Amino acid sequence: MGAQNGKDLLVKVDMTGGGQFETIAGLRATRVSFNSESVDVTSLESQGGWRELLSGAGVKSASISGSGVFRDEGTDERARQLFFDGETPEFQVVIPDFGIVEGAFQVTSLEYAGSHNGEATYELSLASAGALVFTAI
């Protein structure tokens, strides 16, 4: 796999709850992070005193963050309403030449900024709210 265009990493939100996904417009920078907590089961009997981890245990989570400029009234309004309503709709994250991650996420942070001689910007953070599905492309 060669180098990829950062602009091809897309975050999409289900606009209606019926599987109608639209790219959240105006994002300039996006980050996706997958995490898994470890469960330490090390004991006095652990070989050589090395740490042992319990396979398949622990909490898995994912987070998405992005920042950009206002470009589309529909997706801007949807993100804002999701934050205020605390809903956890389906999102898709398209990772170029890798795959699509889909599942429920909650908008955990929504920030707006602007300066008098620049564009209005926003930052968005999402946290996974259930099992995620990965589909290779």
N, C-alpha and C positions, 0 to 999 in steps of 0.2 A: 504494500500500500504506500503510495506516495503522499506528498504533502497535500493538505486539504485547505480549501477556502474557509475561513472562519465564518463568513456570511452564510455558508451552507448549513451551519448548525442552527436548526429552527426549533422554536418552542410554539406548539399549537394548542389551542384550548377548544374544548367542545362548546360551541356557542349556544346550543339549544338543549343539551341533554340527550340528543338523539343521534350522536355520532357525526355531527357537522363540524369538523375541525377547521379552524382558521389560524393562520400564523399570527402571533402577536406582533403587530406592526411596529416598526421603528426601533427594534432592538439593534444596538450596535455591538454590544459585547454580551456574551452568554457563557455561563459556566454550569456544568452538571457534575455533581459529586455523589458517589455511591459509598456508603459506609456500612460496616458490620462490626458490632461489638464482639469482643472475644470473652469467653468464659474460662477463667483460669482454674484448672483442676490440679495444680501442682501440689504434691504432698511430700512428706519425708521419704517416701518410697520412689519418688521420681528419679529416673536413671541419671546419675551424675549431677543431680541437683538442677537439671534443666527444666525450664517451664514447660508445662503441658497444657494444651488448650482442648476444650471439648468440641469435637467436630460437629458442625450443624447447629450449634446452639448460638444464642445471642440475638440481639435485635438488629435487623437490617433496615436501612433507611436510605433515602435519596433526597438531595436538595438541588434546586435550580435557582440560579440568580441571573439577572440580566439588567442592563441599563440601556437607555436609548432616548429617542425623541418622539414626540407625538406625531403620528402619521395617519391613524385610522380611528375614527370616532367609535366604531363598533367594538373593536377589541379593547380599546382604552376603557370604555364604559363597562364592558364585561369584567375586566380585571378589577376595577374599582368596586363593582357590585359584589363580586365574589369575596373581596376582603371584608366589606361591611356586613355581609350576610353570613360569613364563616362557612360557606359551602365548600365541598370537596369534589368538584367535577373531574372528569377525565381530561388529562393532558397527554400530548404526544411530544416526545423530544426526538427529532430527526438528527442522527449523528452521521455525517457523510461517510460513505463507504464502510459503514459499520453496522448500523441498524436503527430500529425505531424502538424506543422505550415508551410504554403506555401504561397509564394507571391514574388513580385518584391523587390529587395534590391539593393542598390548601395554601392560599396566598397568606403568607405570614408577615410580610412587610411590603409596604408600598410607599415610596418616597418621591416627592416632587421637588424640583429645584429650578432655578433660572436666574439669569443676571440681566441687567438692563440692556446690554449690547449682545446678547446671545439668545439661543433658542431655549425653550422650556424643555426640561429633561425629566426622566423618571427612572427609578430603580425598583425592581420587583424581586421578591424572594418567595420561593415555594418550598413546601416540605411534603414529602410523600405521606399519604394517608391510607395506605393499604398495599396489597401485593402489586408488584409491577410485572409487566410482561415484556419480554424482549423478542423482537422479530428481526432476524438478519436480513440485510438487503444486498 
